Amino acid sequence: MSETKPMSEYLLLFRGKDWDEGLPQDELQRLLDEVIAWHDDLAKRGRIKAGQPLERRGKVVSGEKGRGVTDGPFVESKEGIGGYLILLAGSEEEAVAIAKSSPTLFYGTTVEVRPLLNECPCFVRARRKLTFASV
Amino acid sequence: MSTEKVDYLLLFRGTNWDKGMSPEQIQKVVTNWYAWFDRLKREGRCSGGHPLQSSGKIVSGKGRTVSDGPFAESKETIGGYFYLHVADEAEAVSIAQLCPGLDYGVVVEVRPVAEMCAVRERAVNGGVMAKEIPLETAGSR
């Protein structure tokens, strides 16, 4: 790992149904080994800041004052998020390349790669508008 | 009852809630959002959180296809997250209900963080996992 290259943080969201469905035991074993090796290699290279699986359940809070509380409707769907990683990468291309190397992609998961920000983009937009308005 | 804390992820959905609002209104909501975050951190109930850029990539399928969003101005897109340490799910939900974006259409997904990935857990329970693989390598921190 190069010390001089500044690293940015990317959130990787793993979506999809459980990828073990219908897999024969030997293939499942091999794939699990691969996933662990993939993760350990990234961790050894100092690329993982955080990451965890999520339970396949939860709540969804919506509406005024958060009055609507329902059981998570999408946690078990194709769009449901099963886990996340906060990745350190030199560029978005590199973050995407790492996402592409995820062994579970072959089994139907989708990986969303999103740059982390320190400031909310809505806030930045609003401030820019206010600045222009006051000129 | 134990006093042990559990971890929850709040995922904020919606990157278009500011549409049609004046810059002053938006600034007020976001300021409240930051104040809410700072208070939760001070109380030790939140250890981190970030907004996400309204862009990015989606990698999918056997061909590992890379595509753009669409992440901007969408109701479904995740715009940010908080990481919570709470007593139980009820506390996580009550925190979620204080999100200043809710009145403007933001939806908050409240998800318990798992000790072990569901696939791995089933494999271990089903006797698929070989014993020589140390369990602690699976969970990342």
Interface residues (C-beta under 8 A of the other chain):
Chain A: E9 L11 L13 D18 W19 D20 Q25 L28 Q29 L32 D33 I36 H39 D40 A43 I48 A50 G51 Q52 P53 L54 E55 R56 R57 G58 K59 V60 V61 S62 G63 E64 K65 G66 R67 V69 G72 V75 E79 I81 G82 G83 Y84 L85 E92 V96 A99 K100 S102 L105 F106 G108 T109 T110 V111 E112 V113 R114 P115 L116 L117 N118 E119 C120 P121 C122 F123 R125 A126 R127 K129 L130 A133
Chain B: D7 L9 L11 T15 W17 D18 P23 E24 I26 Q27 V29 V30 W33 H50 P51 L52 Q53 S54 S55 G56 K57 I58 V59 S60 G61 K62 R64 V66 F71 E76 I78 G79 G80 Y81 E89 A92 V93 A96 Q97 L98 C99 L102 D103 V106 V107 V108 E109 V110 R111 P112 V113 A114 M116 C117 A118 V119 R120 R122 A123 G126 V128 M129 A130 I133 T137 A138 G139 S140 R141
